[in-house]
Amino acid sequence: MSSDTSVPEVPPAGEAQEPPAPACVMSFNASDASGAGGLAGDVSTIAAMGAHVLPVTTAIVMRDTAEVFDSQALDPDLIVEQARGILEDVTLSAWKVGFLGSAEGVSAVAEIISDYPDVPLVAYLPSLSWIDDDELQPYLDAFRELILPAAEVLIGNHKTLTDFLLPEWDSERPASARELAVAAAEHGTRFVLVTGIALAAKGTEQYIDNVLASPQGALTGEKFERFEAAFVGAGDTLSAALAALLAAGSDLQAAVGEALTFLDNSLDAGFRPGMGNIVPDRFFWALPPAEEGEAVEGEGAEPPAEGDEPKGGVPRRVH
């Protein structure tokens, strides 16, 4: 009869043990020099949520805080080399996919993701109205065929997702979140998180809804009050926050609620670094409390001409 008498190694006195590493999220996204969205937005958001980001550049986007001027996709081989090098070294807990630059870039990223089927994927589809039609359609087709089958959650503005998932929709009634989820499920996506769903005005107040849905129906969400202000980078903030929470092991519905709350607070503390729109402050929790009577930065801002957020008013969560 034998027994295991091994004793775990104890570090020598005075030698500190290394703390456990935070959950790691790999983000595939474009470099955005404004710092509002893209990889810069993902890095700050994921760090603020307590996770560690592994940023992989897929494209260079030329923009300011008001609009996008142009973009240059990276060679797919460069995307693969960036990702494969660090994946051989670091244990991954979640993926976040943003703008992948080109149809070839989509294919390269999808091939990498396919090797890790158990890692949850949060896919964000921004408005890409600034891309030429001859490049946009192949990109969307590739995203639909290659990214959606691997996605746990697809996030996007209501109009963007309707145009993408239900291009033949011609009803006067807007598509519901459940209908969008049904369309996404046909390509393999389990859930959609639809933002910016217009709700009927109540008196002088206007509201929009943000809904997590499956093909069976709406699961959870938050109603926001609309104010006249415009932000850039909100979609990347929401999707990166959700990816970080899933990486840490949070339940999906709870994670969606926490990610929406994080987005609301980031917008509330948003700042205007230039002459364009307001950038979310993902480190709002590190700021000193505002002085009584201090003006809210976001109020009164003009809506953007183009961008990844809806035109007009900007949502603030109803408490």
Residue pairs with C-beta under 8 A, 6 or more apart in sequence:
11 17
21 52
22 50
22 51
22 52
22 248
23 51
23 52
23 93
23 94
23 244
23 247
23 248
23 249
24 51
24 52
24 53
24 54
24 90
24 91
24 92
24 93
24 247
25 46
25 51
25 52
25 53
25 54
25 92
25 93
25 94
25 95
25 96
25 240
25 243
25 244
25 247
26 53
26 54
26 55
26 56
26 83
26 86
26 87
26 92
26 94
26 95
26 96
27 39
27 42
27 43
27 46
27 53
27 54
27 55
27 56
27 95
27 96
27 97
27 98
27 240
27 243
28 56
28 58
28 79
28 83
28 95
28 96
28 97
28 98
28 100
28 109
29 38
29 39
29 42
29 55
29 56
29 57
29 58
29 96
29 97
29 98
29 99
29 236
30 38
30 39
30 57
30 58
30 59
30 60
30 61
30 71
30 98
30 99
30 101
31 38
31 39
31 40
31 57
31 59
31 60
31 61
32 38
32 39
32 40
32 41
32 61
32 63
33 61
33 62
33 63
34 40
34 63
34 64
34 65
34 232
34 273
34 274
34 279
35 41
35 44
35 273
35 279
36 65
36 232
36 233
36 277
36 279
36 280
37 98
37 126
37 232
37 233
37 235
37 236
37 237
37 308
38 61
38 98
38 99
38 236
39 55
39 57
39 98
41 233
41 236
41 237
41 240
41 280
41 282
42 53
42 55
42 96
42 98
42 236
42 240
43 53
43 55
44 282
44 283
45 236
45 237
45 240
45 241
45 244
45 262
45 266
45 282
46 52
46 53
46 96
46 240
46 241
46 243
46 244
47 53
47 282
48 262
48 282
48 283
48 285
49 240
49 241
49 244
49 245
49 248
49 262
50 244
50 248
51 93
51 94
51 244
51 247
51 248
53 240
54 86
54 90
54 92
56 79
56 82
56 83
57 74
57 79
57 82
58 73
58 74
58 79
58 98
58 99
58 100
58 101
58 105
58 109
59 71
59 72
59 73
59 74
59 99
59 100
59 101
59 102
59 105
60 71
60 72
60 74
61 68
61 70
61 71
61 99
62 68
62 69
62 70
62 71
62 72
63 69
64 274
64 275
64 276
65 232
65 272
65 273
65 274
65 275
65 276
65 277
65 278
65 279
66 232
66 274
66 275
66 276
66 277
66 304
66 305
66 307
67 130
67 276
67 304
67 305
67 306
67 307
68 130
68 306
68 307
69 130
71 99
71 101
71 130
71 131
72 101
73 101
73 102
73 104
73 105
74 101
74 105
76 102
76 104
76 105
76 107
76 108
77 108
79 100
79 101
79 105
79 108
79 109
80 108
80 111
80 112
83 109
83 112
84 112
87 112
87 116
92 116
92 119
93 119
93 246
93 247
93 248
94 119
94 120
94 121
94 122
94 243
94 244
94 246
94 247
95 113
95 116
95 119
95 120
95 121
95 122
95 243
96 121
96 122
96 124
96 239
96 240
96 243
97 109
97 113
97 121
97 122
97 123
97 124
97 147
97 151
98 124
98 126
98 236
98 239
99 126
99 128
100 106
100 109
100 139
100 143
100 147
102 135
102 139
103 135
103 138
103 139
103 141
103 142
106 139
106 142
106 143
106 146
106 147
107 142
107 146
109 147
110 142
110 146
110 147
110 150
113 119
113 121
113 147
113 150
114 150
117 150
120 152
120 153
120 243
120 246
120 247
121 147
121 150
121 151
121 152
121 153
122 151
122 152
122 153
122 155
122 239
122 240
122 242
122 243
122 246
123 143
123 147
123 148
123 151
123 153
123 154
123 155
123 189
123 239
124 154
124 155
124 156
124 235
124 236
124 238
124 239
125 143
125 154
125 155
125 156
125 160
125 161
125 164
126 156
126 160
126 235
126 236
126 308
127 157
127 159
127 160
127 306
127 307
127 308
128 136
128 139
128 140
129 306
130 306
131 139
140 164
144 164
144 187
145 187
148 154
148 184
148 187
148 188
148 189
149 187
149 188
149 189
150 188
151 184
151 188
151 189
151 190
152 189
152 190
152 191
152 246
152 252
153 189
153 190
153 191
153 192
153 193
153 212
153 242
153 252
154 161
154 184
154 189
154 191
154 192
154 193
155 192
155 193
155 195
155 235
155 238
155 239
155 242
156 164
156 192
156 193
156 194
156 195
156 235
157 194
157 195
157 196
157 235
157 308
157 309
157 310
158 174
158 175
158 180
158 194
158 195
158 196
158 197
158 198
159 196
159 310
161 180
161 184
161 192
161 194
162 169
162 174
162 175
162 180
165 180
165 183
165 184
166 175
166 179
166 180
166 183
169 175
174 197
174 198
176 213
177 192
177 194
177 197
177 211
177 212
177 213
177 218
177 221
178 213
178 214
178 215
178 216
178 217
178 218
180 192
180 194
180 213
181 189
181 191
181 192
181 213
181 214
181 215
182 215
184 191
184 192
185 214
185 215
190 214
191 212
191 213
191 214
191 219
191 252
192 212
192 213
193 210
193 211
193 212
193 213
193 238
193 242
193 256
194 210
194 211
194 213
195 208
195 210
195 234
195 235
195 238
195 315
196 208
196 210
196 309
196 310
196 315
197 208
197 209
197 210
197 211
198 208
199 206
199 207
199 208
199 209
199 223
200 207
201 207
205 225
206 225
206 226
206 313
207 223
207 224
207 225
207 226
207 318
208 223
208 224
208 226
208 315
209 221
209 222
209 223
209 224
210 221
210 222
210 223
210 224
210 260
210 315
211 218
211 219
211 220
211 221
212 218
212 219
212 220
212 221
212 252
212 253
212 256
213 219
219 253
220 253
220 256
220 257
221 256
221 260
222 257
222 260
222 261
222 264
222 317
222 318
223 317
223 318
224 264
224 315
224 316
224 317
224 318
225 315
225 316
225 317
225 318
226 312
226 313
226 314
226 315
226 316
227 298
227 299
227 313
227 314
227 315
227 316
228 299
228 300
228 301
228 303
228 312
228 313
228 314
229 278
229 298
229 299
229 300
229 301
229 313
229 314
230 277
230 278
230 301
230 302
230 303
230 304
230 307
230 309
230 311
230 312
230 314
231 267
231 270
231 277
231 278
231 279
231 280
231 298
231 309
231 314
232 276
232 277
232 278
232 279
232 304
232 307
232 308
232 309
233 279
233 280
233 308
234 263
234 267
234 280
234 308
234 309
234 314
235 308
235 309
236 308
237 262
237 263
237 266
237 280
237 282
238 259
238 260
238 262
238 263
241 258
241 259
241 262
241 263
242 255
242 256
242 259
245 255
245 258
245 259
246 252
246 255
250 258
260 317
261 317
262 282
263 280
264 315
264 316
264 317
265 284
265 285
266 280
266 281
266 282
266 284
267 278
267 280
267 298
267 314
267 315
267 316
268 284
268 296
268 298
268 316
269 280
269 281
269 284
269 287
270 278
270 279
270 280
270 281
270 297
270 298
271 278
271 279
271 281
271 297
272 278
272 279
272 297
272 301
273 279
276 304
277 301
277 304
277 307
278 297
278 298
278 301
278 314
281 287
298 314
301 314
303 311
303 312
303 313
304 311
